[in-house]
Structure formats: C-alpha cells, structure tokens
Amino acid sequence: MRVRAVVRVLAVLLLIVSVFLVLPTGVAVIYHEYSLIWSFLVPMALVWIVCVPTLLVTRRASGMTITNKGGYLLVSSGWILAAAFSALPFYLSGAMPHYTDAFFETMSGYTTTGASILTNIQALPKAMLFWRSLTHWLGGMGIVVLTVAVFPLLGIGGLQLVKAEAPGPTVDKITPKITSTAKILWLIYVLMTVVEIVHAIHDDVIKGMYIMGENPAMSDPDAHHARGALAKLEHLVVQDLFLTETATYADVVLPASAWPEKDGTVTNSERRISRQRPFRPAPGAARPDWWMFSEVGRRVL
C-alpha cells in the first residue's frame, strides 16, 4: 500500500472541504452573526496549518497509483476525517454543545441520510443553517468524487479510489479519464442545483410532485418557504413509511413498507448495493417502494 499517496489525497480532501467554509463565513457576515466567524476560521486555519506541510512532505507521491487496499482505506478514512473536521463549526459555535451530536449531524449530511438530532432546525443561526445545508449538498454527489476531479493536479491515479466509492463490481465512465468523468458529474450536479424546485413551484412552473422517502417540510433549511410551496402544488403524492410533515400536504399518501419487510436489493447512503430479505410481512396495504412506483408508472402510461 502506498501510504504517502493515501495521506496526500486525504490532505487535499480536507483542504477542499475547508475552502467551503468560506461560504458560511460570508453568510455570518451578511446576517451580522460576527460571533460565529471564528467558528469557521479556526477549523480552516487548523487544516491549512496541518495539511499544507503534509503536501510538501508527500510531494514524492506524485505519479503514484493508489492500490485497491489504498482506495478502500482512503474512502473510509476520508468520510470519517471530513465529518470530524466539518463538525467543528457546530461544536465551537455552541450550536451543538456535544461534539458527538455535531459529528452525527455532519455525517448525516455527508451521507445524505436525513437523520438529525435537532428538534428545531430553524432555531439555528443562519450561518450554521447554511453550513448544515452545504454538508447535505456536498454529500449528494460525494466529497470523494470531488477530490478525484482535482487528481491531475496531484499527479495521482484515482480509478481505484472511485472503485472503492462506487456501488457494484465495476465502474462506468463517461469519458476515458476518470478525472474528466468526475468533473462532468459535478458540473451536471451544480447545474441541477441551480434549477431550484421550490422556487419553480412558487413561480408556477411545477404543478405536481411525487416525493418518495423524503421530508422537505422538515429537512429544507427554509421550512416556511418549502411548506408554502408544498401547499401550492395542484397535486402532491407522498410515498413514505410514516405520515410525515410533508405527507400532511399530500393529496395522496402511499404506504411504504419498512426495512425488515422488503425483498430485493438496496442501495445505501454510501451507494453500495446489498441484498435484502424480509423477515416479517408488511402490515395492511403497505407495499415495497419499487412496486408502488412501478404500478403508478404502469397505470399512468
């Protein structure tokens, strides 16, 4: 295993994440939350003090190719280190008094699980609310894929890293070079983000929605704005396990089955595929997600 190459990439990953701290710092300035600025600047400075010398020490790793073992080590370590670092603003600001809570909230954002220890998300300061939303946005594509996009600057091959991050036994590439594929994916992701669905609803561009397994009435940073959009829809279908806050706005609620009631394959938040077999029957009219979705599509067509 080429340890120098692994350490070098981990340093770059943390540097990339630290750069994103500039955005919530700007939000803190805009909303006059000056006491929160140091909560972002201190972690940023800490990373640069540690990682820049690390890059200098490991500069001989340029030109190395990461092995399979190195790829798995890098992906697992990268997610843990990124979450551990990104939790510092929550903890230092006092928004979350316990570091374990801050780490859980950050890891939930990067893995896009949607779980939260917060009971009133809107009570967070604007800068912290923005940082929490940004971790979810970064996790949507994956911080490891973002790191792969800058691999040409490091002189390190990244195919093994993507293999360790991606689901399935093989990796599909849009272009011959994996770094070019990563750049294209992130470009598409940014463009899709620009197409703001909630704003489109308020602008009467979107009339109906089919929401499956998500709860934007609670998870959206601007819950009031999101709920207003949901209430404005001409038709809303929610497919979920519980009657969530979003489901209260729905015209139709489809009862989904729970994890122990499903049969098939499941792709988790790390985008890995696992076999799932039920060990109890679904109650009442509950059905698997794929069955309800396919039935709706079949009947519409």
PADREN-441331 format. One record per residue (C-alpha): residue number from 1; residue in three letters; x, z, y. Coordinates in Angstrom, 3 decimals, always signed. Layout:
% PADREN-441331
- n | res | u | w | v
- NUM | ALA | X | Z | Y
...
***
This chain:
% PADREN-441331
- n | res | u | w | v
- 1 | MET | +0.000 | +0.000 | +0.000
- 2 | ARG | +1.347 | -0.958 | +3.435
- 3 | VAL | +0.794 | +2.332 | +5.260
- 4 | ARG | +2.274 | +1.071 | +8.538
- 5 | ALA | -0.269 | -1.751 | +8.721
- 6 | VAL | -3.144 | +0.634 | +7.986
- 7 | VAL | -2.014 | +3.107 | +10.651
- 8 | ARG | -1.536 | +0.280 | +13.146
- 9 | VAL | -5.069 | -1.019 | +12.652
- 10 | LEU | -6.549 | +2.490 | +12.877
- 11 | ALA | -4.780 | +2.958 | +16.200
- 12 | VAL | -6.210 | -0.302 | +17.507
- 13 | LEU | -9.701 | +0.641 | +16.308
- 14 | LEU | -9.581 | +3.922 | +18.226
- 15 | LEU | -8.251 | +2.162 | +21.315
- 16 | ILE | -11.136 | -0.310 | +21.176
- 17 | VAL | -13.699 | +2.479 | +20.873
- 18 | SER | -12.050 | +4.366 | +23.741
- 19 | VAL | -12.411 | +1.337 | +26.017
- 20 | PHE | -16.180 | +1.501 | +25.568
- 21 | LEU | -16.105 | +4.987 | +27.111
- 22 | VAL | -15.626 | +3.267 | +30.459
- 23 | LEU | -19.292 | +2.203 | +30.372
- 24 | PRO | -20.888 | +5.673 | +30.137
- 25 | THR | -18.357 | +6.885 | +32.701
- 26 | GLY | -19.767 | +4.281 | +35.077
- 27 | VAL | -23.296 | +5.427 | +34.247
- 28 | ALA | -22.290 | +9.009 | +35.087
- 29 | VAL | -21.046 | +7.842 | +38.492
- 30 | ILE | -24.197 | +5.808 | +39.188
- 31 | TYR | -26.513 | +8.729 | +38.394
- 32 | HIS | -24.255 | +11.273 | +40.169
- 33 | GLU | -23.508 | +13.132 | +36.937
- 34 | TYR | -19.962 | +13.808 | +38.088
- 35 | SER | -19.514 | +16.872 | +35.890
- 36 | LEU | -19.749 | +14.633 | +32.830
- 37 | ILE | -16.996 | +12.213 | +33.805
- 38 | TRP | -14.214 | +14.373 | +32.364
- 39 | SER | -16.106 | +14.486 | +29.050
- 40 | PHE | -15.340 | +10.770 | +28.699
- 41 | LEU | -11.948 | +10.604 | +30.413
- 42 | VAL | -10.323 | +13.396 | +28.364
- 43 | PRO | -11.010 | +11.785 | +24.939
- 44 | MET | -9.995 | +8.403 | +26.339
- 45 | ALA | -6.686 | +9.768 | +27.622
- 46 | LEU | -6.073 | +11.614 | +24.358
- 47 | VAL | -6.482 | +8.436 | +22.317
- 48 | TRP | -4.195 | +6.405 | +24.549
- 49 | ILE | -1.507 | +9.116 | +24.509
- 50 | VAL | -1.521 | +9.139 | +20.711
- 51 | CYS | -2.291 | +5.518 | +19.815
- 52 | VAL | -0.051 | +3.587 | +22.215
- 53 | PRO | +3.152 | +5.215 | +20.853
- 54 | THR | +1.762 | +4.669 | +17.353
- 55 | LEU | +1.513 | +0.934 | +18.044
- 56 | LEU | +5.096 | +0.889 | +19.254
- 57 | VAL | +6.339 | +2.740 | +16.178
- 58 | THR | +4.429 | +0.461 | +13.784
- 59 | ARG | +5.247 | -2.825 | +15.520
- 60 | ARG | +7.237 | -3.898 | +12.447
- 61 | ALA | +3.934 | -4.055 | +10.581
- 62 | SER | +3.131 | -7.308 | +12.392
- 63 | GLY | +2.852 | -10.134 | +9.909
- 64 | MET | +1.814 | -7.867 | +7.053
- 65 | THR | -1.301 | -8.462 | +4.977
- 66 | ILE | -3.492 | -5.492 | +4.126
- 67 | THR | -3.949 | -4.986 | +0.387
- 68 | ASN | -7.196 | -4.126 | -1.411
- 69 | LYS | -6.273 | -0.439 | -1.505
- 70 | GLY | -5.312 | -0.536 | +2.145
- 71 | GLY | -8.596 | -2.211 | +3.022
- 72 | TYR | -10.713 | +0.475 | +1.384
- 73 | LEU | -8.586 | +3.249 | +2.882
- 74 | LEU | -8.787 | +1.666 | +6.322
- 75 | VAL | -12.552 | +1.168 | +6.287
- 76 | SER | -13.344 | +4.696 | +5.132
- 77 | SER | -10.790 | +6.266 | +7.472
- 78 | GLY | -11.868 | +4.034 | +10.339
- 79 | TRP | -15.500 | +5.104 | +10.189
- 80 | ILE | -14.576 | +8.800 | +9.975
- 81 | LEU | -11.986 | +8.691 | +12.773
- 82 | ALA | -14.209 | +6.626 | +15.065
- 83 | ALA | -17.110 | +9.043 | +14.613
- 84 | ALA | -14.846 | +12.070 | +15.021
- 85 | PHE | -13.459 | +10.686 | +18.287
- 86 | SER | -16.798 | +9.429 | +19.626
- 87 | ALA | -18.390 | +12.841 | +19.062
- 88 | LEU | -16.047 | +14.472 | +21.597
- 89 | PRO | -18.040 | +13.482 | +24.744
- 90 | PHE | -21.191 | +15.075 | +23.303
- 91 | TYR | -19.302 | +18.251 | +22.444
- 92 | LEU | -17.156 | +18.549 | +25.583
- 93 | SER | -20.134 | +17.996 | +27.892
- 94 | GLY | -22.153 | +20.716 | +26.210
- 95 | ALA | -24.949 | +18.281 | +25.384
- 96 | MET | -24.426 | +19.355 | +21.779
- 97 | PRO | -22.848 | +22.808 | +21.578
- 98 | HIS | -21.715 | +22.432 | +17.962
- 99 | TYR | -19.153 | +19.786 | +17.028
- 100 | THR | -20.752 | +19.253 | +13.615
- 101 | ASP | -24.004 | +18.267 | +15.342
- 102 | ALA | -22.124 | +15.901 | +17.634
- 103 | PHE | -20.305 | +14.348 | +14.673
- 104 | PHE | -23.575 | +13.927 | +12.752
- 105 | GLU | -25.268 | +12.295 | +15.754
- 106 | THR | -22.351 | +9.904 | +16.278
- 107 | MET | -22.023 | +8.978 | +12.620
- 108 | SER | -25.769 | +8.378 | +12.540
- 109 | GLY | -25.318 | +5.963 | +15.432
- 110 | TYR | -22.393 | +4.059 | +13.912
- 111 | THR | -24.133 | +3.776 | +10.540
- 112 | THR | -27.489 | +2.965 | +12.243
- 113 | THR | -29.381 | +5.398 | +10.017
- 114 | GLY | -31.597 | +6.558 | +12.885
- 115 | ALA | -31.312 | +10.227 | +11.896
- 116 | SER | -30.940 | +12.713 | +14.735
- 117 | ILE | -30.535 | +16.432 | +15.276
- 118 | LEU | -32.160 | +16.100 | +18.707
- 119 | THR | -35.782 | +17.120 | +19.201
- 120 | ASN | -35.991 | +15.803 | +22.766
- 121 | ILE | -33.747 | +12.793 | +23.226
- 122 | GLN | -34.962 | +12.147 | +26.768
- 123 | ALA | -33.588 | +15.535 | +27.845
- 124 | LEU | -30.013 | +14.272 | +27.503
- 125 | PRO | -28.162 | +13.354 | +30.709
- 126 | LYS | -28.275 | +9.644 | +31.488
- 127 | ALA | -24.582 | +9.101 | +30.682
- 128 | MET | -24.869 | +10.846 | +27.313
- 129 | LEU | -28.053 | +8.971 | +26.551
- 130 | PHE | -26.248 | +5.710 | +27.274
- 131 | TRP | -23.278 | +6.705 | +25.070
- 132 | ARG | -25.626 | +7.608 | +22.217
- 133 | SER | -27.329 | +4.218 | +22.537
- 134 | LEU | -23.965 | +2.461 | +22.661
- 135 | THR | -22.894 | +4.009 | +19.339
- 136 | HIS | -26.057 | +2.577 | +17.779
- 137 | TRP | -25.309 | -0.824 | +19.316
- 138 | LEU | -21.719 | -0.844 | +18.063
- 139 | GLY | -22.872 | +0.235 | +14.625
- 140 | GLY | -25.331 | -2.645 | +14.475
- 141 | MET | -22.512 | -5.105 | +13.870
- 142 | GLY | -19.807 | -2.686 | +12.812
- 143 | ILE | -16.708 | -1.423 | +14.602
- 144 | VAL | -14.526 | -2.647 | +11.732
- 145 | VAL | -15.742 | -6.225 | +12.278
- 146 | LEU | -14.941 | -5.813 | +15.973
- 147 | THR | -11.408 | -4.742 | +15.071
- 148 | VAL | -10.970 | -7.791 | +12.829
- 149 | ALA | -11.751 | -10.009 | +15.823
- 150 | VAL | -8.544 | -8.861 | +17.555
- 151 | PHE | -6.313 | -9.121 | +14.457
- 152 | PRO | -4.459 | -12.215 | +15.745
- 153 | LEU | -3.031 | -10.002 | +18.497
- 154 | LEU | -1.670 | -7.660 | +15.833
- 155 | GLY | -0.296 | -10.298 | +13.517
- 156 | ILE | -2.071 | -8.718 | +10.542
- 157 | GLY | -4.237 | -10.454 | +7.959
- 158 | GLY | -7.719 | -8.957 | +7.753
- 159 | LEU | -9.519 | -10.575 | +4.821
- 160 | GLN | -9.108 | -7.522 | +2.574
- 161 | LEU | -10.491 | -5.328 | +5.323
- 162 | VAL | -13.640 | -7.416 | +5.567
- 163 | LYS | -13.993 | -7.429 | +1.781
- 164 | ALA | -13.959 | -3.642 | +1.816
- 165 | GLU | -16.535 | -3.537 | +4.616
- 166 | ALA | -18.907 | -6.280 | +3.483
- 167 | PRO | -21.545 | -5.964 | +0.730
- 168 | GLY | -21.292 | -7.858 | -2.542
- 169 | PRO | -18.318 | -9.096 | -4.558
- 170 | THR | -17.441 | -11.998 | -2.250
- 171 | VAL | -17.161 | -12.584 | +1.485
- 172 | ASP | -18.852 | -15.587 | +3.109
- 173 | LYS | -17.043 | -17.071 | +6.087
- 174 | ILE | -18.493 | -19.305 | +8.805
- 175 | THR | -15.025 | -20.631 | +9.629
- 176 | PRO | -11.798 | -20.867 | +7.580
- 177 | LYS | -10.277 | -17.945 | +9.505
- 178 | ILE | -11.917 | -14.537 | +9.074
- 179 | THR | -10.991 | -13.537 | +12.634
- 180 | SER | -12.853 | -16.551 | +14.026
- 181 | THR | -15.866 | -15.636 | +11.911
- 182 | ALA | -15.803 | -12.098 | +13.316
- 183 | LYS | -15.683 | -13.432 | +16.880
- 184 | ILE | -18.639 | -15.755 | +16.260
- 185 | LEU | -20.681 | -12.942 | +14.712
- 186 | TRP | -20.035 | -10.680 | +17.671
- 187 | LEU | -20.875 | -13.461 | +20.125
- 188 | ILE | -24.211 | -14.028 | +18.372
- 189 | TYR | -24.832 | -10.286 | +18.338
- 190 | VAL | -24.210 | -9.972 | +22.070
- 191 | LEU | -26.493 | -12.922 | +22.819
- 192 | MET | -29.236 | -11.418 | +20.678
- 193 | THR | -28.860 | -8.142 | +22.550
- 194 | VAL | -29.409 | -9.953 | +25.822
- 195 | VAL | -32.773 | -11.064 | +24.520
- 196 | GLU | -34.415 | -7.732 | +25.228
- 197 | ILE | -37.537 | -7.474 | +23.125
- 198 | VAL | -39.107 | -4.595 | +25.003
- 199 | HIS | -38.734 | -6.395 | +28.324
- 200 | ALA | -40.135 | -9.542 | +26.721
- 201 | ILE | -43.261 | -7.620 | +25.746
- 202 | HIS | -43.758 | -6.398 | +29.307
- 203 | ASP | -43.252 | -9.976 | +30.503
- 204 | ASP | -45.997 | -11.177 | +28.116
- 205 | VAL | -43.528 | -13.288 | +26.144
- 206 | ILE | -44.057 | -11.347 | +22.913
- 207 | LYS | -47.664 | -10.640 | +21.916
- 208 | GLY | -47.258 | -9.110 | +18.474
- 209 | MET | -44.696 | -7.273 | +16.347
- 210 | TYR | -44.108 | -6.338 | +12.737
- 211 | ILE | -41.999 | -3.161 | +12.586
- 212 | MET | -40.637 | -2.045 | +9.233
- 213 | GLY | -38.818 | +1.249 | +8.788
- 214 | GLU | -38.023 | +1.730 | +12.477
- 215 | ASN | -39.401 | +4.118 | +15.074
- 216 | PRO | -38.648 | +2.681 | +18.548
- 217 | ALA | -41.172 | +5.021 | +20.171
- 218 | MET | -38.684 | +7.805 | +19.414
- 219 | SER | -35.302 | +6.096 | +18.976
- 220 | ASP | -35.360 | +3.903 | +22.104
- 221 | PRO | -33.355 | +5.507 | +24.951
- 222 | ASP | -36.207 | +4.822 | +27.390
- 223 | ALA | -39.052 | +6.096 | +25.241
- 224 | HIS | -41.633 | +5.797 | +28.024
- 225 | HIS | -40.755 | +2.136 | +28.570
- 226 | ALA | -40.813 | +1.414 | +24.818
- 227 | ARG | -44.158 | +3.139 | +24.283
- 228 | GLY | -45.668 | +1.251 | +27.177
- 229 | ALA | -44.537 | -1.982 | +25.537
- 230 | LEU | -45.971 | -0.990 | +22.155
- 231 | ALA | -49.308 | -0.130 | +23.749
- 232 | LYS | -49.387 | -3.521 | +25.495
- 233 | LEU | -48.988 | -5.580 | +22.316
- 234 | GLU | -52.046 | -7.518 | +21.240
- 235 | HIS | -51.280 | -6.796 | +17.592
- 236 | LEU | -48.816 | -4.354 | +16.064
- 237 | VAL | -48.144 | -3.893 | +12.348
- 238 | VAL | -46.085 | -0.899 | +11.235
- 239 | GLN | -44.800 | -0.555 | +7.696
- 240 | ASP | -43.435 | +2.915 | +7.093
- 241 | LEU | -43.405 | +5.919 | +4.832
- 242 | PHE | -44.951 | +8.293 | +7.385
- 243 | LEU | -47.364 | +7.966 | +10.282
- 244 | THR | -44.555 | +7.862 | +12.834
- 245 | GLU | -44.847 | +7.946 | +16.624
- 246 | THR | -44.649 | +4.145 | +16.585
- 247 | ALA | -47.374 | +3.924 | +13.943
- 248 | THR | -49.813 | +5.670 | +16.297
- 249 | TYR | -49.758 | +2.493 | +18.424
- 250 | ALA | -50.311 | +0.184 | +15.436
- 251 | ASP | -53.400 | -1.869 | +14.685
- 252 | VAL | -52.410 | -1.952 | +11.021
- 253 | VAL | -50.294 | +0.576 | +9.122
- 254 | LEU | -48.939 | -0.454 | +5.732
- 255 | PRO | -47.993 | +2.462 | +3.432
- 256 | ALA | -44.429 | +2.043 | +2.190
- 257 | SER | -43.045 | +3.733 | -0.888
- 258 | ALA | -40.290 | +6.335 | -0.777
- 259 | TRP | -36.740 | +6.032 | -2.129
- 260 | PRO | -37.438 | +7.572 | -5.580
- 261 | GLU | -40.430 | +5.242 | -6.045
- 262 | LYS | -38.609 | +1.927 | -5.556
- 263 | ASP | -37.201 | -0.526 | -8.077
- 264 | GLY | -34.658 | -3.213 | -7.249
- 265 | THR | -31.555 | -3.366 | -5.105
- 266 | VAL | -30.966 | -1.546 | -1.843
- 267 | THR | -28.508 | -2.339 | +0.935
- 268 | ASN | -27.476 | +0.897 | +2.623
- 269 | SER | -26.247 | +1.537 | +6.149
- 270 | GLU | -22.710 | +0.555 | +5.087
- 271 | ARG | -24.117 | -2.802 | +3.967
- 272 | ARG | -23.321 | -2.136 | +0.308
- 273 | ILE | -25.722 | -3.136 | -2.440
- 274 | SER | -26.724 | -0.619 | -5.088
- 275 | ARG | -29.156 | -0.719 | -8.000
- 276 | GLN | -32.216 | +1.468 | -7.607
- 277 | ARG | -34.644 | +2.507 | -10.350
- 278 | PRO | -37.768 | +4.610 | -9.767
- 279 | PHE | -38.210 | +7.990 | -11.378
- 280 | ARG | -41.749 | +8.608 | -10.137
- 281 | PRO | -44.748 | +6.327 | -9.395
- 282 | ALA | -45.776 | +5.541 | -5.828
- 283 | PRO | -48.845 | +7.522 | -4.737
- 284 | GLY | -52.156 | +5.913 | -3.780
- 285 | ALA | -51.883 | +2.496 | -2.125
- 286 | ALA | -48.162 | +2.788 | -1.357
- 287 | ARG | -46.136 | -0.286 | -2.320
- 288 | PRO | -42.472 | -1.349 | -2.116
- 289 | ASP | -41.374 | -2.804 | +1.215
- 290 | TRP | -40.442 | -6.171 | -0.267
- 291 | TRP | -43.847 | -6.505 | -1.970
- 292 | MET | -45.869 | -5.869 | +1.183
- 293 | PHE | -43.651 | -8.093 | +3.295
- 294 | SER | -43.841 | -10.974 | +0.823
- 295 | GLU | -47.605 | -10.577 | +0.428
- 296 | VAL | -48.149 | -10.719 | +4.180
- 297 | GLY | -45.948 | -13.808 | +4.394
- 298 | ARG | -47.732 | -15.488 | +1.482
- 299 | ARG | -51.181 | -14.907 | +2.938
- 300 | VAL | -50.174 | -15.999 | +6.427
- 301 | LEU | -48.744 | -19.254 | +5.071
***
